[in-house]
Amino acid sequence: MGRVESIFGYWPEFADGRILALSWQHADQLLLTIDYIDAEQRKRARISLLFSGISNLNLTGLMSENVLDSLEISGEGPVTVHLEACVGLCGSFNCARVEVIEVTQNSVCSQAASPHET
């Protein structure tokens, strides 16, 4: 998870993170891709997390647009994952392992220039 922390300086809660993709990789693996922006630091990244050894899966509310309020990952063997939604997908599951498989840092658009005083 160090690749995510190297961009933001911390492990985010993914507040307001857009879920770009959710897919089964194998019978017990779930791939979750999130577009996360830290507006204060003006940093943005696309982060893909692979959850292996899935059990107790309880996800609901999948919509065409899914925005997280938070993503909590806690514990060790089994790991508990809880998705709290602003909009769309929410729920929880357990897994044996969590792996960051891809992190792509993107630019954040600059704020509009303030008008010059005349």
MDTraj code that builds the backbone (N, CA, C; nanometers):
import mdtraj as md
import numpy as np

residues = "MET GLY ARG VAL GLU SER ILE PHE GLY TYR TRP PRO GLU PHE ALA ASP GLY ARG ILE LEU ALA LEU SER TRP GLN HIS ALA ASP GLN LEU LEU LEU THR ILE ASP TYR ILE ASP ALA GLU GLN ARG LYS ARG ALA ARG ILE SER LEU LEU PHE SER GLY ILE SER ASN LEU ASN LEU THR GLY LEU MET SER GLU ASN VAL LEU ASP SER LEU GLU ILE SER GLY GLU GLY PRO VAL THR VAL HIS LEU GLU ALA CYS VAL GLY LEU CYS GLY SER PHE ASN CYS ALA ARG VAL GLU VAL ILE GLU VAL THR GLN ASN SER VAL CYS SER GLN ALA ALA SER PRO HIS GLU THR".split()
xyz = np.array([
    [0.0821, -0.1188, 0.0000],
    [0.0000, 0.0000, 0.0000],
    [0.0862, 0.1249, 0.0000],
    [0.2183, 0.1053, 0.0015],
    [0.3117, 0.2156, 0.0034],
    [0.3065, 0.3041, -0.1199],
    [0.2652, 0.2475, -0.2342],
    [0.2589, 0.3286, -0.3569],
    [0.1535, 0.4375, -0.3448],
    [0.0436, 0.4065, -0.2799],
    [-0.0619, 0.5068, -0.2588],
    [-0.0119, 0.6129, -0.1619],
    [0.0498, 0.5685, -0.0534],
    [0.1014, 0.6626, 0.0467],
    [0.2124, 0.7500, -0.0092],
    [0.2884, 0.6992, -0.1058],
    [0.3957, 0.7810, -0.1633],
    [0.3406, 0.8980, -0.2448],
    [0.2193, 0.8846, -0.2972],
    [0.1574, 0.9945, -0.3724],
    [0.0931, 1.0956, -0.2786],
    [0.0114, 1.0467, -0.1855],
    [-0.0681, 1.1358, -0.1008],
    [-0.0031, 1.1677, 0.0339],
    [0.0926, 1.0858, 0.0773],
    [0.1542, 1.1058, 0.2079],
    [0.0766, 1.0387, 0.3198],
    [-0.0278, 0.9656, 0.2857],
    [-0.1124, 0.8956, 0.3831],
    [-0.1961, 0.7927, 0.3079],
    [-0.2584, 0.7004, 0.3821],
    [-0.3539, 0.6071, 0.3217],
    [-0.4905, 0.6728, 0.3302],
    [-0.5532, 0.7060, 0.2171],
    [-0.6798, 0.7802, 0.2195],
    [-0.7989, 0.6946, 0.2621],
    [-0.9036, 0.7634, 0.3045],
    [-1.0324, 0.6985, 0.3306],
    [-1.1144, 0.6925, 0.2019],
    [-1.0641, 0.7537, 0.0970],
    [-1.1274, 0.7575, -0.0346],
    [-1.2604, 0.8322, -0.0337],
    [-1.2723, 0.9329, 0.0535],
    [-1.3930, 1.0163, 0.0570],
    [-1.4104, 1.0839, -0.0783],
    [-1.5295, 1.0730, -0.1346],
    [-1.5649, 1.1268, -0.2658],
    [-1.4913, 1.0583, -0.3810],
    [-1.4325, 0.9421, -0.3539],
    [-1.3674, 0.8651, -0.4599],
    [-1.4712, 0.7990, -0.5495],
    [-1.4532, 0.8131, -0.6801],
    [-1.5451, 0.7503, -0.7763],
    [-1.5009, 0.6079, -0.8043],
    [-1.5938, 0.5149, -0.7928],
    [-1.5650, 0.3766, -0.8291],
    [-1.5736, 0.3676, -0.9809],
    [-1.4609, 0.3391, -1.0436],
    [-1.4554, 0.3296, -1.1894],
    [-1.4863, 0.1888, -1.2380],
    [-1.4479, 0.0882, -1.1573],
    [-1.4700, -0.0506, -1.1976],
    [-1.4782, -0.1400, -1.0751],
    [-1.5622, -0.2406, -1.0874],
    [-1.5770, -0.3453, -0.9865],
    [-1.5956, -0.4743, -1.0639],
    [-1.5043, -0.5699, -1.0460],
    [-1.5156, -0.6926, -1.1246],
    [-1.4589, -0.8123, -1.0498],
    [-1.5154, -0.9281, -1.0813],
    [-1.4640, -1.0545, -1.0291],
    [-1.3480, -1.0968, -1.1170],
    [-1.2341, -1.1294, -1.0552],
    [-1.1183, -1.1773, -1.1296],
    [-1.1164, -1.3298, -1.1344],
    [-1.1520, -1.3920, -1.0255],
    [-1.1651, -1.5368, -1.0117],
    [-1.2811, -1.5583, -0.9161],
    [-1.3066, -1.6822, -0.8803],
    [-1.4206, -1.7124, -0.7934],
    [-1.4130, -1.6392, -0.6596],
    [-1.2928, -1.6120, -0.6114],
    [-1.2809, -1.5487, -0.4797],
    [-1.1984, -1.4202, -0.4818],
    [-1.1883, -1.3543, -0.5978],
    [-1.1122, -1.2301, -0.6083],
    [-1.1989, -1.1189, -0.6657],
    [-1.1891, -1.0026, -0.6028],
    [-1.2652, -0.8856, -0.6441],
    [-1.1674, -0.7725, -0.6733],
    [-1.1806, -0.7098, -0.7895],
    [-1.0963, -0.5967, -0.8281],
    [-1.1795, -0.4696, -0.8200],
    [-1.1294, -0.3712, -0.7457],
    [-1.1971, -0.2434, -0.7275],
    [-1.1032, -0.1326, -0.7735],
    [-1.1485, -0.0499, -0.8682],
    [-1.0681, 0.0620, -0.9175],
    [-1.1381, 0.1920, -0.8808],
    [-1.0615, 0.2815, -0.8168],
    [-1.1153, 0.4065, -0.7631],
    [-1.0369, 0.5244, -0.8196],
    [-1.1084, 0.6296, -0.8575],
    [-1.0472, 0.7569, -0.8958],
    [-1.0585, 0.8471, -0.7736],
    [-0.9431, 0.8770, -0.7115],
    [-0.9437, 0.9542, -0.5870],
    [-0.8699, 1.0862, -0.6066],
    [-0.9285, 1.1936, -0.5545],
    [-0.8685, 1.3272, -0.5609],
    [-0.8533, 1.3822, -0.4202],
    [-0.7338, 1.4302, -0.3888],
    [-0.7125, 1.5081, -0.2672],
    [-0.7042, 1.6533, -0.3140],
    [-0.8162, 1.7232, -0.3057],
    [-0.8247, 1.8598, -0.3588],
    [-0.7296, 1.9548, -0.2871],
    [-0.7113, 1.9341, -0.1577],
    [-0.6236, 2.0229, -0.0812],
    [-0.4789, 2.0131, -0.1297],
    [-0.4338, 1.8911, -0.1574],
    [-0.2972, 1.8710, -0.2067],
    [-0.2881, 1.8827, -0.3587],
    [-0.4052, 1.8897, -0.4239],
    [-0.4136, 1.8972, -0.5689],
    [-0.3488, 1.7753, -0.6339],
    [-0.3802, 1.6569, -0.5767],
    [-0.3274, 1.5310, -0.6289],
    [-0.4427, 1.4377, -0.6620],
    [-0.4211, 1.3596, -0.7673],
    [-0.5248, 1.2674, -0.8133],
    [-0.4588, 1.1374, -0.8582],
    [-0.5249, 1.0247, -0.8289],
    [-0.4717, 0.8958, -0.8726],
    [-0.5844, 0.7970, -0.8981],
    [-0.5577, 0.7073, -0.9887],
    [-0.6453, 0.5923, -1.0142],
    [-0.5788, 0.4743, -0.9440],
    [-0.6528, 0.4108, -0.8538],
    [-0.5977, 0.3065, -0.7685],
    [-0.6794, 0.1791, -0.7863],
    [-0.6112, 0.0689, -0.8174],
    [-0.6774, -0.0605, -0.8316],
    [-0.6363, -0.1506, -0.7161],
    [-0.7359, -0.1981, -0.6426],
    [-0.7143, -0.2854, -0.5279],
    [-0.7690, -0.4237, -0.5597],
    [-0.6901, -0.5278, -0.5316],
    [-0.7336, -0.6655, -0.5522],
    [-0.7550, -0.7300, -0.4159],
    [-0.8765, -0.7744, -0.3921],
    [-0.9135, -0.8420, -0.2683],
    [-0.9232, -0.9911, -0.2990],
    [-0.8473, -1.0739, -0.2269],
    [-0.8453, -1.2187, -0.2513],
    [-0.8999, -1.2937, -0.1312],
    [-0.9577, -1.4107, -0.1574],
    [-1.0145, -1.4923, -0.0505],
    [-1.1411, -1.4308, 0.0063],
    [-1.2286, -1.3843, -0.0811],
    [-1.3517, -1.3143, -0.0419],
    [-1.4475, -1.4079, 0.0315],
    [-1.5047, -1.3570, 0.1408],
    [-1.6116, -1.4281, 0.2117],
    [-1.7070, -1.3254, 0.2719],
    [-1.8245, -1.3707, 0.3107],
    [-1.9260, -1.2842, 0.3729],
    [-1.9543, -1.1587, 0.2903],
    [-1.9649, -1.1757, 0.1610],
    [-1.9871, -1.0635, 0.0694],
    [-2.1291, -1.0104, 0.0827],
    [-2.1397, -0.8803, 0.1076],
    [-2.2695, -0.8139, 0.1188],
    [-2.2575, -0.6744, 0.0576],
    [-2.2741, -0.6661, -0.0739],
    [-2.2671, -0.5385, -0.1454],
    [-2.4021, -0.5104, -0.2093],
    [-2.4484, -0.3864, -0.1978],
    [-2.5768, -0.3471, -0.2558],
    [-2.5652, -0.2076, -0.3163],
    [-2.6671, -0.1692, -0.3921],
    [-2.6800, -0.0320, -0.4394],
    [-2.5987, 0.0043, -0.5608],
    [-2.5456, -0.0942, -0.6340],
    [-2.4650, -0.0641, -0.7517],
    [-2.5468, 0.0178, -0.8519],
    [-2.4902, 0.1314, -0.8930],
    [-2.5577, 0.2213, -0.9865],
    [-2.4622, 0.2544, -1.1010],
    [-2.5070, 0.3337, -1.1951],
    [-2.4190, 0.3744, -1.3045],
    [-2.3091, 0.4682, -1.2547],
    [-2.3349, 0.5423, -1.1487],
    [-2.2358, 0.6306, -1.0837],
    [-2.2272, 0.5878, -0.9380],
    [-2.1059, 0.5576, -0.8900],
    [-2.0857, 0.5117, -0.7530],
    [-1.9741, 0.5940, -0.6902],
    [-2.0065, 0.6630, -0.5812],
    [-1.9116, 0.7516, -0.5146],
    [-1.9024, 0.7109, -0.3682],
    [-1.7797, 0.6921, -0.3215],
    [-1.7569, 0.6499, -0.1835],
    [-1.7598, 0.7667, -0.0864],
    [-1.8107, 0.7405, 0.0319],
    [-1.7912, 0.8302, 0.1451],
    [-1.6647, 0.7864, 0.2176],
    [-1.6450, 0.6537, 0.2270],
    [-1.5220, 0.6006, 0.2845],
    [-1.5047, 0.4543, 0.2462],
    [-1.3806, 0.4109, 0.2473],
    [-1.3438, 0.2713, 0.2283],
    [-1.2542, 0.2355, 0.3457],
    [-1.3039, 0.1492, 0.4334],
    [-1.2285, 0.1094, 0.5522],
    [-1.1769, -0.0320, 0.5335],
    [-1.0475, -0.0497, 0.5564],
    [-0.9833, -0.1805, 0.5502],
    [-0.9181, -0.2020, 0.6853],
    [-0.9608, -0.3069, 0.7572],
    [-0.9086, -0.3267, 0.8924],
    [-0.8873, -0.4744, 0.9219],
    [-0.7988, -0.5001, 1.0165],
    [-0.7736, -0.6355, 1.0629],
    [-0.6710, -0.7085, 0.9789],
    [-0.6351, -0.8247, 1.0299],
    [-0.5410, -0.9121, 0.9607],
    [-0.5956, -1.0531, 0.9674],
    [-0.6065, -1.1184, 0.8532],
    [-0.6489, -1.2578, 0.8424],
    [-0.7620, -1.2996, 0.9338],
    [-0.8863, -1.2752, 0.9066],
    [-0.9362, -1.2114, 0.7850],
    [-0.9374, -1.0586, 0.7959],
    [-0.9295, -0.9968, 0.6815],
    [-0.9387, -0.8516, 0.6697],
    [-1.0860, -0.8170, 0.6501],
    [-1.1321, -0.7116, 0.7164],
    [-1.2692, -0.6641, 0.6990],
    [-1.2666, -0.5388, 0.6128],
    [-1.3505, -0.5371, 0.5107],
    [-1.3595, -0.4237, 0.4189],
    [-1.5013, -0.3692, 0.4264],
    [-1.5115, -0.2379, 0.4479],
    [-1.6426, -0.1738, 0.4574],
    [-1.6454, -0.0547, 0.3619],
    [-1.7436, -0.0539, 0.2710],
    [-1.7627, 0.0562, 0.1766],
    [-1.8852, 0.1352, 0.2193],
    [-1.8646, 0.2613, 0.2509],
    [-1.9746, 0.3532, 0.2832],
    [-1.9941, 0.4418, 0.1611],
    [-2.1177, 0.4560, 0.1174],
    [-2.1445, 0.5272, -0.0076],
    [-2.1966, 0.6682, 0.0136],
    [-2.1531, 0.7595, -0.0733],
    [-2.2237, 0.8867, -0.0929],
    [-2.3399, 0.8579, -0.1867],
    [-2.3082, 0.7839, -0.2931],
    [-2.4061, 0.7436, -0.3941],
    [-2.3688, 0.6036, -0.4418],
    [-2.4658, 0.5151, -0.4489],
    [-2.4428, 0.3858, -0.5117],
    [-2.3900, 0.2770, -0.4205],
    [-2.2888, 0.2067, -0.4686],
    [-2.2387, 0.0844, -0.4075],
    [-2.1964, 0.1029, -0.2623],
    [-2.2450, 0.0121, -0.1768],
    [-2.2051, 0.0119, -0.0365],
    [-2.2096, -0.1316, 0.0146],
    [-2.1535, -0.1537, 0.1313],
    [-2.1591, -0.2859, 0.1921],
    [-2.0271, -0.3248, 0.2539],
    [-2.0114, -0.4567, 0.2724],
    [-1.8914, -0.5058, 0.3386],
    [-1.8608, -0.6483, 0.2945],
    [-1.7390, -0.6910, 0.3240],
    [-1.6977, -0.8294, 0.3014],
    [-1.5689, -0.8539, 0.3784],
    [-1.5341, -0.9794, 0.3900],
    [-1.4067, -1.0192, 0.4480],
    [-1.3196, -1.0725, 0.3357],
    [-1.1898, -1.0661, 0.3562],
    [-1.0978, -1.1241, 0.2591],
    [-0.9703, -1.1662, 0.3303],
    [-0.8941, -1.2513, 0.2654],
    [-0.7689, -1.2989, 0.3226],
    [-0.6535, -1.2029, 0.2941],
    [-0.6644, -1.1281, 0.1830],
    [-0.5518, -1.0448, 0.1406],
    [-0.6008, -0.9252, 0.0596],
    [-0.5305, -0.8123, 0.0746],
    [-0.5556, -0.6919, -0.0053],
    [-0.4235, -0.6531, -0.0706],
    [-0.4297, -0.6245, -0.1999],
    [-0.3088, -0.5879, -0.2723],
    [-0.3373, -0.4685, -0.3630],
    [-0.2490, -0.3693, -0.3593],
    [-0.2561, -0.2581, -0.4542],
    [-0.1881, -0.3074, -0.5807],
    [-0.2662, -0.3234, -0.6881],
    [-0.2052, -0.3787, -0.8096],
    [-0.1705, -0.2724, -0.9131],
    [-0.2320, -0.1552, -0.9012],
    [-0.1987, -0.0476, -0.9949],
    [-0.2300, 0.0876, -0.9331],
    [-0.1375, 0.1809, -0.9512],
    [-0.1584, 0.3195, -0.9092],
    [-0.1100, 0.4079, -1.0233],
    [-0.1999, 0.4905, -1.0741],
    [-0.1643, 0.5826, -1.1814],
    [-0.1945, 0.7235, -1.1346],
    [-0.0892, 0.8032, -1.1175],
    [-0.1093, 0.9412, -1.0745],
    [-0.1496, 1.0249, -1.1946],
    [-0.2533, 1.1061, -1.1753],
    [-0.3047, 1.1939, -1.2802],
    [-0.2940, 1.3384, -1.2349],
    [-0.3004, 1.4287, -1.3297],
    [-0.2987, 1.5713, -1.2976],
    [-0.4355, 1.6147, -1.2485],
    [-0.4365, 1.7119, -1.1609],
    [-0.5608, 1.7758, -1.1184],
    [-0.5658, 1.9094, -1.1893],
    [-0.6794, 1.9407, -1.2488],
    [-0.6936, 2.0678, -1.3208],
    [-0.6686, 2.1840, -1.2266],
    [-0.5993, 2.2839, -1.2750],
    [-0.5735, 2.4008, -1.1921],
    [-0.7006, 2.4829, -1.1772],
    [-0.7057, 2.5567, -1.0682],
    [-0.8219, 2.6420, -1.0445],
    [-0.8235, 2.7537, -1.1478],
    [-0.9413, 2.8037, -1.1739],
    [-0.9537, 2.9156, -1.2679],
    [-0.8761, 3.0349, -1.2139],
    [-0.8099, 3.1019, -1.3024],
    [-0.7323, 3.2189, -1.2613],
    [-0.8253, 3.3273, -1.2102],
    [-0.7820, 3.3942, -1.1044],
    [-0.8650, 3.5025, -1.0527],
    [-0.8519, 3.6236, -1.1437],
    [-0.9604, 3.6977, -1.1585],
    [-0.9572, 3.8132, -1.2481],
    [-0.8564, 3.9174, -1.1990],
    [-0.7920, 3.9796, -1.2939],
    [-0.6956, 4.0845, -1.2593],
    [-0.7707, 4.2120, -1.2244],
    [-0.7182, 4.2796, -1.1237],
    [-0.7804, 4.4074, -1.0865],
    [-0.7331, 4.5138, -1.1847],
    [-0.8204, 4.6017, -1.2195],
    [-0.7836, 4.7091, -1.3130],
    [-0.7833, 4.8428, -1.2458],
])
top = md.Topology()
chain = top.add_chain()
for i, resn in enumerate(residues, 1):
    res = top.add_residue(resn, chain, resSeq=i)
    for name in ("N", "CA", "C"):
        top.add_atom(name, md.element.get_by_symbol(name[0]), res)
traj = md.Trajectory(xyz[None], top)
